[in-house]
Amino acid sequence: MKKDLKILIVGDGCWYMYENALAEAFIDNGYQNTTLFGYNHYMNEFKVLKNPLVKNFIYKFQNKFSVGPGVDRLNREIIQWCKNNQPDLVFMYRCRAVYPKTIRYICKLGSKVFSYNNDNPFSTYYPKFFWRHYKKSIPYCDVNFVYRESNIQDCIRMGSKRTDILRSYYIDKFNYPIQEEKHINDIPEVVFLGHFENDFRKEYLEALADNGVTIGIPQSWKGKINSKNIKFLEGTGDYYNEIICSAKIALCFFSTLNKDTYTRRCFEIPATQTLMISIYTKDLASMFTPDKEAVYFESKEELIEKVKYYLSHNEERKRIGQAGYARLKKDGHEVRNRATQIMECYNKLNEEEKV
């Protein structure tokens, strides 16, 4: 692969784990001419406005509806950057605020444009306006990467030229095993560090807690779940990896709203060598072999039975956690592996065009 390619990654830039981490992964892989265009600050640049309430309102309006003077300016400046620098590849990471006409213009300049969305823009959870720019841009992109298999057909219906899955990932400098003497002492044996969603997860967690298992969950769940065996954890973001390492079991549930069949935690948990016990999906079971590299459940009763079993069978629990870690490393689910996948797709596309 040519390493002197010019690569531009565009995204809102608010969270390191997304476009920021991917940009660094390209650089780590040898693509030194990689630039990150983070655009969130465009939503809040109103120097002529002094009233903070007005500025906050305009920021929220532009961020929600992806329209306004800041959105116009970021689109102009993306185009100008591409005119000045002539990137070989422009990677749009969950770009709600980039206009379809901007994508079309960049393509006319000769750049390959790839899009990626780690959300589900076709979910009924979102109002129609929310993903309108992204959806209308799909036919103009050379490749549309999606998070889940169900979105492949969604993109094809929207006129996608080429669609493929790009899974989420773990980041090895943040997700790794730590020595037992560095574990946090007061972490419960079982943790679930996911968000609240109005599905069966609350019912399952309460059933597990009511059966005598203490579970650590984020503070954001306060007021949404009740059990004497629920412990709310402080600073889950800052100590995310340490919490998982300090637990004996980390649980996984998937977003029913997004129709998820796996989640980022499915890679972050095995990266710590902690045992992952997850709701079963065929997709995840294809990545981690049941009862050998991860443990799965399909009912409340099975969840309770398996959690209690592995809490009392230390060697089996550790062996499966270590096997999950080995499988993770073998198959390559780190962010740099995803950057490699993107470039393999880019090179394949170029080769096909030469034929």
C-alpha angles and dihedrals in degrees: 000000000000108000097192094074119129110237127187120192115196125195142124091271097214099124124045095213093067127047093350093057092044092052090052090048091057090051091047088052090057101266094126094168093072120129129191117215105196111186109180093102090063088071091062106038107112105137094169091058117083101175108093092203092056092046091050092049093051091047092053092044094052093042092051101041099028093226135105142076094303092051091048091051096048090052091050091049094048088054092046092049090052092047091052098042106028097214119206092215131024113192114198109203110199092322108183093159100052113099122230089236088058091055091047092051093049090052090053089055087063101256122134110238121206123182129201132186121187090185127068105255090180095058117117087229090084127068114245095254095055099079099021096118092047094048094046090050094056096090092052097052119093090219131012113202116199134192099226137033095242090064093060092076090041090058093044089054088053091055102264113175093206130004131186140161118259107185125211117256148202124250112228096213089058103030115053142115118272130202116271093241088063094054119119105254102213098049113120118246090248126045137179113192099180131112127268115262126174095246136093096300094088091051092048095047092048091049091051092047092046087056091062102268116130111220128195115216135167123278089245088077093064111125092017101077133037128200134118088232095059115101118193112219124220122221096008091165096052094043099030096126094040091051093053091046091049094052124079093217132024117198129216130204124171132225110261090191090060094038089234121181094184137005140209089265089064086074099032094055098051087046087069095047089238114138113262116213109187142173105264123258127163089231096057092041088058089059099042119029113238115257091358105063101008138001124238138198134193102186141031091253092052091048092053093045095049096044091052092045096052094043087061097040104064100172095050091046093051093044093055091045091053092046090052089052091051092049091048091054094043095051095041114234099163121118092254089057088057091050088053090051091052092051092046088055091048093052093045090052091052092048092051091052091055093057 
